[in-house]
Amino acid sequence: MEEVYDTEYLYAGPLFIHQMSHLWVDFRGIHDNFNRKVGIDYFENSRRATHIHRQYGIENPNRFSHYNEFVWGLTAGDGPGPAVLEVNGVERQFFGYEARGAPFGPDDGTISPWAVATSLPFAPEIVIKTIRHIIERLEALGRSPYGFVASYNPTYPATNANLHAWVSPWIFGLNEGPILMMIENYQSELLWKIIRRCPHIVNGLRRAGFRGGWLDH
């Protein structure tokens, strides 16, 4: 466990680590031995991680361009590097593909909008506002009919579609799929409800030591 911004949680830097298993499994109210020891379930842990990523954007310790309450979300993904450039008098190292994380890095100013959207069930009170900002103020990030671009970096000296930022030319199904799944889980819990009825998943969770919540029914 780590304590960051006065919040204690099981640390993992990239947001995807806090998300991918939750696409399928409803971890609310079910606990394994570790959960019982620390007093929170994995859903609550991911909620805390989401808020920490947002707070990291607000704090912006490395002074990257445009990080704020609506520009946050670090995860594994494409980047503008590898390159080392001087930007506004500061030497910056930019990565290519990298598992970026907050608050302990690595971080080169590259944000992944899809990772924010995929956090919707954990913290809708901050995620929805951020998604609206992306759609309304950063139009170039969502111009594709397939959804958000993989990532963008407003610190890197580039301009793309009237946005003063490097923007990834790639759109990955691995990113877009989780957005759709988590929107549905937030709205109807559809995938979670389906998986609750899968005996193989239920037995596997029980063998892994999970108890409580929907598993006991």
N, C-alpha and C positions, 0 to 999 in steps of 0.2 A: 504494500500500500504506500502511496505517496500523498503528501499534503501540498496542494497547489492552490494559491489564492484562497486560503483558509478552507479548502474543501479536500476531504480525504477520499481517495478512490484507488482502485486497482489500475495502475498506469499502463497505457499503451499510447504511443505518440500519434500514429496515423488514425484518422477517424474510421477507416474501413474496418479496423480490428474490433471496434466497438459496435459494428453494424451487421456484418455479414451473417453471423449465426442467427441474429434476430429477424432476418428476412423471413425465416421459416418457423422458428420456434418462439413461442410466447414465454419469455422468462419472467414475467411479472408474477411475484408471489411464490415462485418455486426456488428452493435453496439446496445447494450442495453443501459439503462440509465447510468449504471456504466461506460461502455466503453466511452460513449459520455462525461462523466464528466472528466475522466482521460486522454482521448485522444489516447488510443490504443485499438485494438480489442483483443479478447482472443487468437487468433493465434499469434500475436506479443507478448502477455504476455508469452505464452508457449515457444516462441523462446528465450526470455530473460531468462526464467527459465533454459532452456537447457544450455545456455552459462554460467550461474551462477554455475550450477553443475560442468561443466568442470573446471571453475576457482577455485572452491572449491577443486577439485582434484589436481590442480597445487599448490595452497596455502598449502593444507594438514596441517591444524592447529593442528591436534591431532597426527601428525607424524606416520600415519599408513603405513605399508609396501607397497611400489610400487605405491602409489597414484601419478598420474602425468597427463599430458595432454591427455594420451591415456588410463588411468585407472581412471574412474569416473562413476557416475551413481548410485544414491541411491534411493531406492523405497521400497515398502512393499514386504517382502519376507522372505524366509528361511534363517537361520543363524546357526553357529556352536554351539551356547549355548543352554541353559543358563550355563554360567561358568564364574568364575573369576580366571584368571591365571596371573602369572608373566611372561612377555615376554621381553627378553633383558633388564631386570632390571626395567621394568615398569609394574605396576599392570593394567591389562586390563579386562574390563567387556565385555563379549560376550553374545549376545542375541540369542534366537531361532527365531521364527517368530516375525517380528517387522516392523512397518512402519517407516523405516529409511528415513532421510531427510537431505538436505543440504540447507543452511550452518549451521542451528541451531540444527541439530541432530533430533533424536538420531542417533549415528554413532558408529559402533564397528569395522569398517574396511571391511564390507561386501559390495561387488559390485554386481550389477545385469546387466549383458550384454544385456539382452533383453530390458531393459528400455532405454538403449542408442539407440539400433536399432529402437525402436518405436518412437524415436524423429527425425527420418530421415527427414520428410517434414519440420520441423521447422528450422533445422540448418544442412543441408547436408554438408556444408563446414568443420564441425568438426566431425560430426557423421560418415561419410564414412571413414575418416582416423582412427577413433577409432575402427570401425568394422574390418578394414583391419589389424590393430594391433592385435585384438583378434584372428582372423582367422590364421594369419601368425605366430604370436609369442606365442600365448596361445592356442595351438591346443587342449589341453585337455578340453577346455570349449565348444568346438563345435563338439565333436566326435560323438555325437548321430545323428542318421538319422533324428531326429525330430527337431534339431536345438540346440540353446544354452542351457546350463544348467541354472537352475533358478538363481544361485548366487555362488559367491566364495569369500574366505577371505584369502588373502596372509599374513595377520598378525598372524592369528591363527596357532599355531605350528602343522602342519600336512603336509603330502605329498600325492598327488593324481595324478596318471598317469604322473609321472615325473615332476609334477608342485608342487612347494613348497607352497602349500596353501590348506586350507580346500575347498572342492568343493561339492556343494549340490548334493546328489544322485538323486534328483527329476527333472523331466521335466514336466511342466504344460502347458496344452493347453491354459489356460488363459494368459500365457506369449507368447507362440509361435504364437497364432492367431493375436494379435495386430502387431507383426513384419510383417507378411505377408500383413495385411491390410494397414499398413503405407508404405510399399514398393510399393504397388499398387497405393496408393494415390499419392505418390511422382512421380511415373512413368507416370500414366495416369489419376489420379483423379477419377478413376472408381467409387469407393464407394460414394465419394462426389457427383458425377454427378447423381447417382441413387437416393440418398436421396433428392437432390434438387427437384426431380420430385414427391416426396411423399407429398400429400396435407396435411396429418395429421402433419408431421414434420413442414412444412411451416406454417400452421396455429398456431401450438404450439409456434414456434419461434416468430411469430408476436404478439401473445397474451402475450408472455413474454417481449415484448417491443423491440424486435430486428427490426432494419430498415437498409436500405442501401444495397449496393453491389448487389449480385444476388437475394436477397429477393425482390428488387424493380423491377425486370424484370420477 
